[in-house]
Amino acid sequence: MIHVGLVGFGMAGRVFHAPLISSVDGLELAAVVERSTDNAAARYPGLKTYRTLEALLKDDSIELVVVATPTGTHFDVARLALEAGKHIVADKPTAVRSGEIAGLIRLASARRRLLIPFHNRRWDSDFRTIQKLLHEDFLGRIVHVQSTFDRWSPGSTRRPWKDDPNQGGILLDLGTHIADQALALFGKPQAVSGEARRERDGEGANDAFTARLHYAGFTVELGANCLSSLARPRFHLRGTKGNYCKRGVDPQEAALNHVPRITAPDWGREPASAWGTLAVDVDGGMVTRPVEPVPGDYRLYYHGVRDALLGEASVPVEAVAAWRAARVLEWVTESSAEHREVACDWSEEPA
């Protein structure tokens, strides 16, 4: 049994990490850091509650530390935990700057510990379905991909740190997820362009962005904002054989908001009304049909974490993936400020 310590029990800790850890055989959610409340212990009886990170790190029974604190603290929490000899799962983004992520990668290597980014949306239903469609060559040569994550949230956030410009705004929040998905599907782009901006009233962090990842022969366009009462498709892929369009978001986040652990046998499955649509050219005629999706399952991420810690498999997400996503988003910021396309220089990628 691998004992896990969770640092933070806000939305990330409560909605994502605690239920998933508690749903995977071989992992035990053993302790949490909450400064002044006991919400985790009330939900998970028998759980140890520590008031400080330092107290948790002194617990020799804890092998894996999950960093689920506000974005701007990820680097320091992960660094201290690595120095204490713990393996790390780091919620996205692993750190605010790519240079900090590179430093954590070097530290993890020196301490012979695992640093595993929580890029859980590789286990979204829509993403897994697109992987399958691309593998089976339903769309032909890809010419354009659109991936958007639109929300309606015109008011101020209930988590003020999310509106702190120093913590990256929506570009580092949702942007990390969809940039990682693009990199996982298509690899490293040759150039990047884009805009990061604020659309809501008042001052604060960016709350909307557009990013274009330029590859040889096609472009992947990423976007997110907080003022979409009518959201764009989550994915739209265009290829020489046809198109695939998917609306709506993976249902797991909404479901995890209501359960302490996963017990539903149909977890991650979407109703037929939410399926994406494939339209392909067959012998000169367009054939359109719904595509039954591959079920989403975030538990598979933590299955991979467990197996990696036991030495039975490679990590589910390599640490360098966090650096790559962060570097792409830094190039988007540079492009936005300078109104130009930025060539991608991957020579500084950490080993």
C-alpha positions as CSV (number, residue, x, y, z in Angstrom):
1,M,0.0,0.0,0.0
2,I,1.4,3.4,-1.0
3,H,0.5,6.1,1.5
4,V,-0.4,9.4,-0.1
5,G,-0.3,12.9,1.4
6,L,-2.5,15.6,-0.1
7,V,-1.4,19.2,0.2
8,G,-4.5,21.3,0.0
9,F,-8.2,20.5,0.1
10,G,-9.7,23.2,-2.1
11,M,-11.4,22.4,-5.4
12,A,-8.4,20.5,-6.9
13,G,-7.8,18.4,-3.8
14,R,-11.5,17.8,-3.0
15,V,-12.9,17.3,-6.5
16,F,-10.1,15.6,-8.3
17,H,-7.3,14.1,-6.3
18,A,-9.0,12.8,-3.1
19,P,-11.8,10.9,-4.9
20,L,-9.4,9.4,-7.5
21,I,-6.7,8.4,-5.0
22,S,-9.5,6.8,-2.9
23,S,-10.7,4.8,-5.9
24,V,-7.5,3.1,-6.9
25,D,-6.4,-0.1,-5.3
26,G,-2.9,0.1,-3.8
27,L,-3.1,3.8,-2.9
28,E,-4.2,5.0,0.4
29,L,-5.2,8.6,1.1
30,A,-3.4,8.8,4.4
31,A,-3.0,12.5,5.3
32,V,-3.9,16.0,4.2
33,V,-2.6,19.5,4.9
34,E,-5.4,21.8,5.8
35,R,-4.4,25.0,7.7
36,S,-7.6,25.6,9.7
37,T,-10.4,23.2,8.7
38,D,-11.1,19.5,8.9
39,N,-13.1,19.0,5.8
40,A,-11.0,16.2,4.4
41,A,-11.2,14.2,7.7
42,A,-14.9,14.6,7.8
43,R,-15.2,13.2,4.3
44,Y,-12.5,10.5,4.8
45,P,-12.6,9.1,8.4
46,G,-9.3,8.0,9.7
47,L,-7.4,10.5,7.6
48,K,-4.6,12.4,9.4
49,T,-4.8,16.2,9.2
50,Y,-1.7,18.3,9.4
51,R,-1.7,22.1,9.7
52,T,1.6,22.6,7.9
53,L,3.5,21.2,5.0
54,E,6.5,20.7,7.3
55,A,4.5,18.4,9.6
56,L,3.4,16.3,6.7
57,L,6.9,16.0,5.3
58,K,8.2,14.7,8.6
59,D,5.8,11.7,8.3
60,D,8.0,8.9,7.1
61,S,5.0,6.8,6.1
62,I,4.1,9.2,3.3
63,E,5.7,8.1,0.0
64,L,3.8,10.3,-2.4
65,V,2.9,13.9,-2.0
66,V,0.2,15.5,-4.2
67,V,0.5,19.2,-4.7
68,A,-3.0,20.7,-4.9
69,T,-2.4,24.2,-3.7
70,P,-2.8,27.6,-5.6
71,T,-0.8,27.7,-8.8
72,G,1.8,30.2,-7.5
73,T,2.8,27.9,-4.6
74,H,3.3,24.7,-6.7
75,F,7.0,25.2,-7.2
76,D,7.9,25.8,-3.6
77,V,5.7,22.9,-2.3
78,A,7.1,20.5,-4.8
79,R,10.6,21.5,-4.2
80,L,10.3,21.1,-0.4
81,A,8.7,17.7,-0.8
82,L,11.3,16.5,-3.2
83,E,14.0,17.6,-0.8
84,A,12.3,15.6,1.9
85,G,12.5,12.5,-0.3
86,K,8.9,12.3,-1.4
87,H,7.6,11.4,-4.9
88,I,5.4,14.1,-6.4
89,V,2.2,14.5,-8.3
90,A,1.9,18.1,-9.2
91,D,-1.4,19.6,-10.2
92,K,-1.3,21.7,-13.4
93,P,0.6,23.9,-14.0
94,T,3.6,22.2,-12.3
95,A,5.0,25.7,-11.8
96,V,4.4,29.2,-13.2
97,R,7.6,29.3,-15.2
98,S,9.2,26.7,-17.4
99,G,12.6,27.4,-15.8
100,E,11.1,26.4,-12.4
101,I,9.8,23.2,-13.9
102,A,13.2,22.4,-15.3
103,G,14.7,23.0,-11.9
104,L,12.2,20.5,-10.3
105,I,13.0,18.0,-13.0
106,R,16.7,18.2,-12.2
107,L,16.0,18.0,-8.5
108,A,13.8,14.9,-8.9
109,S,16.5,13.2,-10.9
110,A,19.2,14.0,-8.4
111,R,17.0,12.7,-5.5
112,R,15.9,9.7,-7.6
113,R,12.2,10.6,-7.1
114,L,9.3,10.8,-9.5
115,L,7.8,14.1,-10.6
116,I,4.5,13.4,-12.3
117,P,2.4,16.2,-13.8
118,F,-1.3,15.9,-13.2
119,H,-2.3,16.2,-16.9
120,N,-5.5,14.2,-16.3
121,R,-7.4,15.4,-19.3
122,R,-5.4,12.9,-21.4
123,W,-8.1,10.6,-19.9
124,D,-11.1,12.7,-21.0
125,S,-13.6,10.8,-23.1
126,D,-13.3,13.2,-26.1
127,F,-9.5,13.2,-26.1
128,R,-9.4,9.4,-26.0
129,T,-11.9,9.2,-28.8
130,I,-9.9,11.5,-31.0
131,Q,-6.8,9.4,-30.3
132,K,-8.7,6.4,-31.6
133,L,-10.0,8.3,-34.7
134,L,-6.5,9.5,-35.6
135,H,-5.0,6.1,-35.1
136,E,-7.6,4.5,-37.4
137,D,-7.1,7.2,-40.0
138,F,-10.8,8.2,-40.3
139,L,-10.0,11.8,-41.1
140,G,-7.1,11.5,-43.5
141,R,-4.3,14.1,-43.4
142,I,-5.2,16.6,-40.8
143,V,-5.3,20.2,-42.0
144,H,-6.7,22.1,-39.0
145,V,-7.6,21.3,-35.4
146,Q,-9.7,23.5,-33.0
147,S,-9.7,22.8,-29.3
148,T,-11.6,25.2,-27.1
149,F,-12.7,25.3,-23.5
150,D,-15.3,28.0,-23.1
151,R,-17.2,28.9,-19.9
152,W,-19.7,31.4,-18.7
153,S,-18.3,33.1,-15.6
154,P,-18.7,36.9,-15.9
155,G,-18.3,37.6,-12.2
156,S,-15.2,37.5,-10.0
157,T,-13.9,34.1,-9.0
158,R,-14.5,32.5,-5.6
159,R,-10.8,31.7,-5.6
160,P,-9.1,35.1,-5.7
161,W,-5.7,33.7,-6.4
162,K,-7.0,32.7,-9.9
163,D,-7.4,36.4,-10.7
164,D,-3.8,37.2,-9.7
165,P,-1.8,38.1,-12.8
166,N,1.3,36.6,-11.2
167,Q,-0.3,33.1,-11.2
168,G,-0.9,33.0,-14.9
169,G,-4.6,33.4,-15.4
170,I,-6.7,31.1,-17.6
171,L,-3.7,30.7,-20.0
172,L,-1.8,28.6,-17.4
173,D,-5.0,27.1,-15.9
174,L,-7.1,25.6,-18.8
175,G,-4.3,26.4,-21.3
176,T,-2.0,23.9,-19.7
177,H,-4.5,21.1,-20.3
178,I,-5.3,21.8,-23.9
179,A,-1.7,22.6,-24.8
180,D,-0.7,19.3,-23.3
181,Q,-3.4,17.5,-25.3
182,A,-2.2,19.1,-28.5
183,L,1.4,18.1,-27.8
184,A,0.4,14.6,-26.8
185,L,-1.5,14.2,-30.1
186,F,0.8,16.0,-32.6
187,G,4.2,16.6,-30.9
188,K,6.3,19.8,-30.8
189,P,5.2,22.6,-33.1
190,Q,7.5,24.6,-35.3
191,A,6.1,28.0,-34.3
192,V,3.5,29.6,-32.0
193,S,1.3,32.6,-32.2
194,G,-1.5,33.9,-30.1
195,E,-3.2,36.4,-27.9
196,A,-3.8,36.4,-24.1
197,R,-6.1,39.1,-22.9
198,R,-8.7,40.1,-20.3
199,E,-12.3,40.4,-21.4
200,R,-14.2,40.6,-18.1
201,D,-14.7,44.0,-16.4
202,G,-12.1,45.1,-13.9
203,E,-8.5,44.4,-13.5
204,G,-6.9,41.0,-13.0
205,A,-5.3,38.1,-14.8
206,N,-6.0,37.1,-18.4
207,D,-9.3,35.4,-18.7
208,A,-9.3,34.6,-22.4
209,F,-6.7,33.4,-24.9
210,T,-6.2,32.1,-28.4
211,A,-3.1,30.1,-29.3
212,R,-2.0,28.8,-32.6
213,L,0.5,25.9,-32.8
214,H,2.0,25.8,-36.3
215,Y,3.1,22.4,-37.7
216,A,4.2,21.4,-41.1
217,G,1.0,21.4,-43.2
218,F,-1.5,22.2,-40.4
219,T,-2.4,24.4,-37.5
220,V,-3.8,23.5,-34.0
221,E,-5.9,26.4,-32.7
222,L,-6.5,26.5,-28.9
223,G,-8.7,28.8,-27.0
224,A,-10.6,29.4,-23.8
225,N,-12.6,32.3,-22.2
226,C,-15.0,33.1,-19.4
227,L,-17.7,34.9,-21.5
228,S,-19.2,32.2,-23.7
229,S,-22.8,31.6,-22.8
230,L,-22.9,29.7,-26.1
231,A,-19.7,27.6,-26.2
232,R,-17.9,26.7,-29.3
233,P,-17.3,23.0,-30.0
234,R,-14.9,21.4,-27.6
235,F,-13.1,19.8,-30.6
236,H,-13.3,20.3,-34.3
237,L,-10.9,18.4,-36.5
238,R,-10.7,18.8,-40.3
239,G,-8.9,16.4,-42.6
240,T,-8.7,15.4,-46.2
241,K,-11.2,12.6,-45.7
242,G,-13.7,14.4,-43.4
243,N,-14.4,16.1,-40.1
244,Y,-15.1,15.3,-36.5
245,C,-16.9,17.7,-34.2
246,K,-17.6,17.3,-30.5
247,R,-19.6,19.6,-28.3
248,G,-19.7,19.7,-24.5
249,V,-17.1,18.7,-21.9
250,D,-16.1,15.5,-20.4
251,P,-18.6,14.7,-17.6
252,Q,-16.1,13.5,-15.0
253,E,-15.4,16.8,-13.3
254,A,-19.1,17.5,-12.7
255,A,-19.6,14.0,-11.3
256,L,-16.5,14.1,-9.1
257,N,-17.9,17.2,-7.4
258,H,-20.5,15.0,-5.7
259,V,-18.7,11.8,-4.7
260,P,-15.8,11.0,-2.2
261,R,-14.8,8.0,-4.4
262,I,-15.9,6.4,-7.7
263,T,-18.3,3.5,-7.5
264,A,-20.5,3.9,-10.6
265,P,-20.0,1.0,-13.0
266,D,-20.7,3.3,-16.0
267,W,-18.2,5.9,-14.9
268,G,-17.0,8.2,-17.7
269,R,-19.6,7.2,-20.2
270,E,-21.6,9.9,-22.0
271,P,-25.2,9.6,-23.2
272,A,-25.8,9.2,-26.9
273,S,-27.1,12.8,-27.0
274,A,-23.6,14.0,-26.2
275,W,-21.7,12.0,-28.7
276,G,-19.5,13.7,-31.3
277,T,-20.2,13.6,-35.0
278,L,-18.0,12.2,-37.8
279,A,-18.6,13.3,-41.4
280,V,-16.5,11.5,-44.0
281,D,-16.4,11.3,-47.7
282,V,-17.2,7.7,-48.9
283,D,-17.0,7.2,-52.7
284,G,-17.8,10.8,-53.4
285,G,-20.7,11.0,-50.9
286,M,-20.7,12.4,-47.4
287,V,-21.6,10.0,-44.7
288,T,-22.4,11.5,-41.3
289,R,-22.8,9.5,-38.1
290,P,-22.5,9.8,-34.3
291,V,-19.3,8.3,-32.8
292,E,-19.6,6.2,-29.7
293,P,-16.9,7.7,-27.5
294,V,-14.2,5.8,-25.6
295,P,-15.2,6.3,-21.9
296,G,-13.2,8.8,-19.9
297,D,-11.5,7.6,-16.8
298,Y,-9.2,9.7,-14.6
299,R,-8.5,6.7,-12.4
300,L,-6.2,5.4,-15.1
301,Y,-3.8,8.3,-14.4
302,Y,-3.5,7.2,-10.7
303,H,-3.3,3.6,-11.8
304,G,-0.2,4.7,-13.8
305,V,1.2,6.6,-10.8
306,R,0.8,3.5,-8.6
307,D,2.5,1.2,-11.1
308,A,5.3,3.7,-11.7
309,L,6.0,3.9,-8.0
310,L,6.1,0.1,-7.8
311,G,8.5,0.0,-10.7
312,E,6.1,-1.9,-12.9
313,A,5.5,0.7,-15.6
314,S,6.7,4.1,-16.8
315,V,5.0,7.2,-15.5
316,P,1.6,8.1,-17.0
317,V,2.9,11.6,-17.8
318,E,6.5,12.4,-18.2
319,A,7.8,15.5,-16.2
320,V,9.1,17.0,-19.4
321,A,5.5,17.2,-20.7
322,A,4.9,19.9,-18.1
323,W,7.9,21.9,-19.3
324,R,6.8,21.6,-22.9
325,A,3.3,22.9,-22.2
326,A,4.7,25.7,-20.1
327,R,7.2,26.7,-22.8
328,V,4.5,26.8,-25.5
329,L,2.3,29.1,-23.3
330,E,5.3,31.3,-22.7
331,W,5.7,31.7,-26.4
332,V,2.0,32.5,-26.6
333,T,2.6,35.3,-24.1
334,E,5.6,36.5,-26.1
335,S,3.6,36.5,-29.3
336,S,0.7,38.3,-27.7
337,A,3.0,41.1,-26.3
338,E,5.0,41.5,-29.6
339,H,2.2,40.8,-32.1
340,R,4.3,38.3,-34.0
341,E,4.8,34.6,-34.7
342,V,7.5,33.0,-32.4
343,A,9.7,30.2,-33.7
344,C,9.9,27.3,-31.2
345,D,13.4,26.7,-29.9
346,W,13.4,23.3,-28.2
347,S,17.1,23.2,-27.5
348,E,16.7,24.0,-23.8
349,E,14.4,21.1,-23.1
350,P,15.5,19.4,-19.9
351,A,16.7,15.8,-20.2
